[in-house]
Every structure is written in structure tokens, then in C-alpha cells.
Amino acid sequence: MNEMADDFPAFPCGADVTQGQWAPHPGLTARDKFAMAAMQGDWASQSESSGHFSIEARVEDLNSRASLYYRMADAMLEVRGGA
């Protein structure tokens, strides 16, 4: 994958307050945005019949799912970059 492909900001903002000083803040990366979209789609499609995350979900299961979202984001970036 192109190392620069996921490094541009998806939601840049003008500034962020850091220790009382204004400093540039780049926002989320495109990779984060794509992973977030994959997560939202997965969560939105959950139902009693298709399965859903419960309040008792194990950390290992959540970490595994988060990994899947980032793998999907990496695939989207790879396809978008023509690689």
C-alpha cells in the first residue's frame, strides 16, 4: 500500500488549543474515516436475527472486529490508489 495514501486528513480543522496555545490540528486520517464508516455500517445492520454486540462483549472480540474495520479501510485505500 502507498504509505502516503492514508496520511491525508479526512476532517481537518483550523486549530486546536494545546496548553493555552493555538496549534494546527490535522483531524482524522482517511484510513480512520474509512474504518469508522465500516464500523457504522456493521453496527447499523445488526439485529436480533443477524446478531449484535451486547454490553457483555469481550474485549478480545471487540479488538478483533476493530482490526477487521481497519483491514477493510486498508483495502479501500489500496483500491482507490490503483495498487
LINHUDA-V575402 format. One record per backbone hydrogen bond with DSSP energy under -0.5 kcal/mol. CO is the residue of the C=O (numbers start at 1). NH is the residue of the N-H. E is the energy in kcal/mol with one decimal. If there is no record, write none. Layout:
BEGIN
co,nh,e
CO,NH,E
CO,NH,E
END
This chain:
BEGIN
co,nh,e
2,5,-1.0
2,6,-0.5
4,7,-1.5
6,31,-0.6
8,30,-1.4
13,25,-0.9
16,18,-0.6
16,23,-2.3
18,21,-2.0
21,18,-3.1
23,16,-2.7
25,13,-1.8
28,10,-4.5
28,11,-0.8
29,33,-2.2
30,34,-2.7
31,35,-2.3
32,36,-2.5
33,37,-2.2
34,38,-2.2
35,39,-2.4
36,40,-2.6
37,41,-2.4
38,42,-2.2
39,43,-2.9
40,44,-2.6
41,45,-1.4
43,46,-1.1
47,51,-1.7
51,47,-1.3
54,57,-1.8
58,62,-2.1
59,63,-2.9
60,64,-2.1
61,65,-2.1
62,66,-2.6
63,67,-2.2
64,68,-1.8
65,69,-2.1
66,70,-1.9
67,71,-2.3
68,72,-2.4
69,73,-2.2
70,74,-2.5
71,75,-2.1
72,76,-2.3
73,77,-2.4
74,78,-2.3
75,79,-2.5
76,80,-2.6
77,81,-1.9
78,83,-1.9
79,82,-1.2
END
